[in-house]
Amino acid sequence: MRSAEFPPDEGQRLGALYRYNVLDTEREEIFDELTELAATICDAPIALVSLIDQSRQWFKARIGLAAHETARSVSFCAHAILQPGLFVVPDTLLDSRFANNPLVTGAPNIRFYAGAPLFSEDGHGLGTLCVIDSVPRELTTQQKKALLVLRTHVQKLLELRLKSRQLVELNGELEAFNYMASHDLRAPLRAVKGFAEILYTDHSAGLVEEARGLIRRILDASNRMDQLIVDLLNLARVSRVTPEFVRVDLSKIAHEVAADLKRLQSARKVEINIEPNLVVLGDTGLLRSVIENLLGNAWKFTVQRAPARIEFRSERVNGKLQFVVQDNGAGFDMAYTSKLFQPFQRLHSGAAYPGTGVGLSIVKRIVERHGGTIWADATPGDGATFRFTLSKCELGEDFVV
């Protein structure tokens, strides 16, 4: 018997294997099903998904074999990962590497082996999808091809499993960041802002104009940073929240948002037209955020227009309902439309039109979570039109809340 040599990338190979965090995990039905399919197609009594550890081979899935693992020194799969293609031993008794292997001379009495090596995305050998028989034989061309195809699916499952775990870890990190942003960041920021307000309110008379100007800059920067943290939290929340779909009156929400905007800047003369009875199926809080952001943007970018006009209406195009928010404000250059819905991308001066550049990113995520899309048309100096669909959320006549 001759044990397989360690591959030249053994250290990196083990690192890649451990990164998948799959060794000694519970059986998973989808791996078992692929292994059973390999056994059926190749007409073999034993099929395995075998992973080569430092001193053992461990079976993530096994058909026709009771053992969970064997020593690496007697492993056929350890030979298979040393080359890229299918590794086939038609008759183990005629191969000096395996003739006196205890897995050949004793249970499970291997006489035939075919292993399709599994590789990580960066090319390190992890193990095999293999089939085993107790009699010498060959695979047909079609069986070889099928075994390689199934190998590819096992590799994809391992990658998917890894990415799912990384996503869970990332979500945990995001939760930790959200807590830190809500408490550890905002608390000292509020303290800085509070002290600056005290200085400006109670002690500005004794300060020179330059000092008062610096305090005002501290207050402005604190307000901007606080708003940025709030927007980041809202952006993260959209991705985490599970929408609760109920009957939502977008027209009613739009009227409420418009009233709030007018109260905040009562001196402005803005004509806001809202189509009645725009009712959909969706998440009330999330869709309110869509309306707040779109109407808020229209309000902000019409500040230099007299008269300013904002409209919220619907249109049916090719049988699909579209919701439209249109204004006669600053507009933008369509050459930059690809940046429009990306976080922190701004198409206008922050001095003229303050904001963090996160709002439209939030809108896009919410619309997509409702099965829709959003896009915009604009002309610099001649207003902007935002259209969005909620294609899975139109109410049928028989909808009852």
KACORWO-V752375 format. One line per field, one symbol per residue. phi: phi as a letter, one per 20 degrees, with the letter a starting at -180 (. if undefined). A space follows every 50 residues. Layout:
phi: ???
//
This chain:
phi: .cffffffdgffffffffffldfmeffcgffffffffffffeldfcbbdd deefcbdddfbbcnbefeabfffdfffffffebfefdccfbffedffcgd fgfefcgelfdcbccefdcffenefdrbdccccecfacefgfffffffff gfffffffffffffffffffffffffffffffdfeffffffgffffffgf fecffedfgffffffffffffffffffffffffffffgfefefdecfcef ffffffffffffffcfffdceddcffmedcdaegfffffffgffffffff edfedbeeccccbcbdclndfddcdcbdefmaeffdffegdegmecdcff ffcfqdmdgfffgfffgffdmdccbbcacgncnccdcbdcfecfeefefc e
//
